Amino acid sequence: MENTIYKTLISKNMTQAELARKVGVKREYINRIINRKITPTIPLGLRIAKALGLKVEDIFFDDRSFF
């Protein structure tokens, strides 16, 4: 699975700190999500998707894992 959050941040010229402020968490927490150290809660995942203008399933799901 590619790292969609990281790629989207780069394409939108947005920092992890900016995303963190938009969704109400610390930058370190966003970094841990990007580096797959933790999985966000569903509400946080939805806030991240909204802040990035993406669908939550485009960020956190890998179609290959279902088959």
LOPA-622336 format. One record per residue: residue number from 1; chain; x, y, z of N, C-alpha, C in turn. Coordinates in Angstrom, 2 decimals, decimal comma. Example, Ala and Ser with C-alpha at 12.3 -4.5 7.8 and 13.67 -1.06 7.14 Angstrom:
<pts>
1; A; 13,19; -5,69; 7,80; 12,30; -4,50; 7,80; 13,20; -3,30; 7,80
2; A; 12,85; -2,25; 7,08; 13,67; -1,06; 7,14; 12,90; 0,03; 7,87
</pts>
This chain:
<pts>
1; A; 0,85; -1,18; 0,00; 0,00; 0,00; 0,00; 0,89; 1,24; 0,00
2; A; 0,61; 2,16; -0,86; 1,40; 3,38; -0,91; 0,98; 4,32; 0,22
3; A; 1,82; 5,25; 0,53; 1,55; 6,17; 1,62; 0,82; 7,39; 1,06
4; A; -0,50; 7,30; 1,01; -1,33; 8,32; 0,40; -1,29; 9,65; 1,17
5; A; -1,26; 9,59; 2,48; -1,24; 10,83; 3,26; 0,02; 11,62; 2,92
6; A; 1,16; 10,96; 2,95; 2,43; 11,64; 2,67; 2,44; 12,23; 1,26
7; A; 2,03; 11,45; 0,28; 2,01; 11,94; -1,11; 1,05; 13,11; -1,28
8; A; -0,08; 13,05; -0,59; -1,05; 14,13; -0,70; -0,54; 15,40; -0,04
9; A; 0,12; 15,26; 1,10; 0,72; 16,43; 1,74; 1,70; 17,12; 0,81
10; A; 2,54; 16,33; 0,15; 3,52; 16,91; -0,78; 2,82; 17,60; -1,95
11; A; 1,82; 16,93; -2,52; 1,14; 17,51; -3,69; 0,38; 18,79; -3,34
12; A; -0,08; 18,90; -2,10; -0,81; 20,10; -1,68; 0,10; 21,12; -1,01
13; A; 1,43; 20,82; -0,99; 2,39; 21,71; -0,36; 1,99; 22,03; 1,08
14; A; 1,59; 20,97; 1,80; 1,12; 21,09; 3,18; 2,07; 20,33; 4,09
15; A; 2,31; 20,86; 5,27; 3,18; 20,17; 6,22; 2,36; 19,26; 7,13
16; A; 3,07; 18,37; 7,81; 2,41; 17,53; 8,80; 1,81; 18,39; 9,91
17; A; 2,50; 19,46; 10,27; 2,00; 20,36; 11,32; 0,70; 21,02; 10,90
18; A; 0,60; 21,43; 9,65; -0,64; 22,05; 9,16; -1,80; 21,06; 9,19
19; A; -1,54; 19,83; 8,75; -2,58; 18,81; 8,80; -2,97; 18,55; 10,24
20; A; -2,00; 18,45; 11,12; -2,28; 18,19; 12,53; -3,18; 19,28; 13,11
21; A; -2,89; 20,54; 12,80; -3,73; 21,64; 13,29; -5,16; 21,53; 12,75
22; A; -5,28; 21,17; 11,48; -6,62; 21,07; 10,87; -7,47; 19,97; 11,51
23; A; -6,82; 18,90; 11,94; -7,60; 17,76; 12,48; -7,57; 17,69; 14,00
24; A; -6,79; 18,57; 14,64; -6,81; 18,66; 16,09; -5,94; 17,67; 16,85
25; A; -4,79; 17,33; 16,28; -3,84; 16,45; 16,97; -2,44; 17,06; 16,87
26; A; -1,48; 16,45; 17,55; -0,10; 16,91; 17,47; 0,55; 16,40; 16,18
27; A; 1,56; 17,14; 15,71; 2,27; 16,74; 14,50; 2,88; 15,36; 14,65
28; A; 3,38; 15,04; 15,81; 3,99; 13,74; 16,04; 2,98; 12,60; 15,82
29; A; 1,73; 12,86; 16,15; 0,69; 11,84; 15,95; 0,48; 11,59; 14,45
30; A; 0,44; 12,66; 13,66; 0,32; 12,52; 12,21; 1,52; 11,74; 11,66
31; A; 2,71; 12,06; 12,15; 3,91; 11,36; 11,71; 3,82; 9,87; 12,01
32; A; 3,31; 9,52; 13,17; 3,17; 8,10; 13,53; 2,15; 7,40; 12,63
33; A; 1,11; 8,10; 12,23; 0,13; 7,52; 11,29; 0,79; 7,31; 9,93
34; A; 1,50; 8,33; 9,45; 2,16; 8,24; 8,15; 3,16; 7,08; 8,12
35; A; 3,88; 6,90; 9,21; 4,89; 5,84; 9,28; 4,32; 4,49; 9,73
36; A; 3,00; 4,41; 9,80; 2,28; 3,17; 10,13; 2,68; 2,58; 11,48
37; A; 2,97; 3,46; 12,42; 3,25; 3,02; 13,80; 1,94; 2,84; 14,56
38; A; 0,92; 3,64; 14,17; -0,40; 3,55; 14,79; -1,47; 3,67; 13,71
39; A; -2,67; 3,25; 14,05; -3,83; 3,41; 13,18; -4,77; 4,40; 13,85
40; A; -5,21; 5,42; 13,12; -6,09; 6,42; 13,75; -7,47; 5,84; 14,02
41; A; -8,18; 6,49; 14,92; -9,57; 6,13; 15,16; -10,38; 6,47; 13,91
42; A; -11,56; 5,93; 13,81; -12,43; 6,23; 12,67; -12,74; 7,72; 12,58
43; A; -13,14; 8,37; 13,68; -13,40; 9,82; 13,57; -12,19; 10,62; 13,10
44; A; -11,00; 10,28; 13,60; -9,80; 10,99; 13,16; -9,50; 10,68; 11,70
45; A; -9,67; 9,44; 11,30; -9,46; 9,08; 9,90; -10,37; 9,88; 8,98
46; A; -11,60; 10,07; 9,41; -12,54; 10,86; 8,61; -12,12; 12,33; 8,55
47; A; -11,63; 12,87; 9,66; -11,16; 14,26; 9,67; -9,94; 14,44; 8,78
48; A; -9,03; 13,47; 8,81; -7,85; 13,53; 7,95; -8,26; 13,51; 6,49
49; A; -9,15; 12,60; 6,14; -9,61; 12,50; 4,75; -10,25; 13,82; 4,31
50; A; -11,10; 14,38; 5,15; -11,77; 15,64; 4,80; -10,75; 16,76; 4,63
51; A; -9,78; 16,83; 5,53; -8,77; 17,90; 5,46; -7,92; 17,79; 4,20
52; A; -7,75; 16,56; 3,70; -6,95; 16,35; 2,50; -7,78; 16,32; 1,22
53; A; -9,11; 16,38; 1,37; -9,99; 16,35; 0,20; -10,05; 14,98; -0,45
54; A; -9,93; 13,93; 0,36; -9,95; 12,55; -0,15; -11,04; 11,75; 0,53
55; A; -11,32; 10,57; -0,01; -12,23; 9,64; 0,65; -11,41; 8,80; 1,62
56; A; -12,00; 8,50; 2,76; -11,27; 7,76; 3,79; -10,77; 6,41; 3,27
57; A; -11,54; 5,76; 2,41; -11,11; 4,46; 1,90; -9,90; 4,57; 0,96
58; A; -9,69; 5,76; 0,38; -8,51; 5,96; -0,47; -7,24; 6,11; 0,35
59; A; -7,39; 6,42; 1,62; -6,23; 6,63; 2,48; -5,87; 5,38; 3,27
60; A; -6,86; 4,73; 3,85; -6,57; 3,71; 4,86; -6,82; 2,27; 4,45
61; A; -7,36; 2,03; 3,27; -7,63; 0,66; 2,87; -6,79; 0,25; 1,67
62; A; -6,38; -0,99; 1,68; -5,61; -1,58; 0,59; -6,46; -2,69; 0,00
63; A; -6,96; -2,52; -1,22; -7,85; -3,50; -1,84; -7,23; -4,90; -1,87
64; A; -5,92; -4,96; -2,01; -5,27; -6,26; -2,10; -5,43; -7,10; -0,83
65; A; -5,67; -6,46; 0,32; -5,76; -7,20; 1,57; -7,07; -7,95; 1,70
66; A; -8,03; -7,71; 0,83; -9,33; -8,36; 0,95; -9,43; -9,65; 0,14
67; A; -8,46; -9,95; -0,69; -8,54; -11,15; -1,53; -7,35; -12,05; -1,36
</pts>
